[in-house]
């Protein structure tokens, strides 16, 4: 999955898949079941997804260059101050929720 915030789209990519048609069909079936409420969400998988998302945020802002790039992109996208996951405070990285 890949998110393109500036396009408002969520991309689903099948990489290194031997049977693309079957994989796409199964993925569509799973997504449709979830979205229609036919199948519940696993708490364990949901927790894992949150953990992965936090890791992606940290990886995207772990160097000063990456942080500056994210900050500049957020500015041009109109993201309000304080809504970024991490903010630079003096020489430390600090979560806004600390």
N, C-alpha and C positions, 0 to 999 in steps of 0.2 A: 504494500500500500504506500502511496505517496500523496502528500497533500500539496496542492498548489494554491496557497491562500490568495494570491493576487488574481487567480483565475476563478476562485470559488469552486474548485473541483477536487475530488478525491479520485486518484488513479489506482486501479488494480492492475498489477503487472505480474504476469506469469513468466518467471525467469528459470531457465534450465528445466523446462517441463517437457517430458517425453510425449505426453498426450494432452495437448493444449485444449482440444474440444471437450474432453471428459473433465479436465480440471476446471475449466470455465463453467461447465454445466453444474458440477458439484458445488462450486463456490456460489453460483447464482441461487441454487436451491437452498443452501445454508443461509445466505443473506435474506432471501425472501421469507424463509421460515422465521428468522429473528425479527424482521421488520413487521411481519403480520402477527406476531405474538404467538405463533404456533409452537415455538420452542423457546424455553427460558434461557437466560444468560447464566453461565457457570460462574459462580463467585470466584473460584480459583483462577479461571482464565481472565476474568475481569481484573483481578488484582495483578496478574502477570502483565496484562496490557498496560495498566497504569504505571507499573514499574519500568516497562520498556519505553514508554513515553517520557518519563522523567529522565531516563538515561539519554534519550535522544536530545532533550533540551540541554542537558549538561554537556554532552559532546559538542553541541552546536555553539556553545558559549564558553568553552574551556580555555581559550587563548585570548589575549588582548585583541588580536586582529579579528578573530571570529566574533567577539563581543562587540567590537566597533562596527563590524559589518551588520550584525543583527540589529544594533541600535539604530544605525542609519536607515536600514530597511523599515524598521518599525516606525521611525519618524515619517518617512515618505508614505507609509500605509495609513498613517493617522492613528496608530495605537496609542492610547492615553498613557501618560507617565505613570509608572507604578504597575502597569499591567504586564510588563515583561517578567519572565520567570526569575531571572537573576538580574540584579543591578550592581554596578561597580561602586563600592564604598571604599574610599582611600585605596589601600592595597589589597583588600580582601574581597572575595566574592561572597555575597550574602543573599540568602533567599528573602523575598519580601515578606514571607510568613514567619520569619524568626522573631 
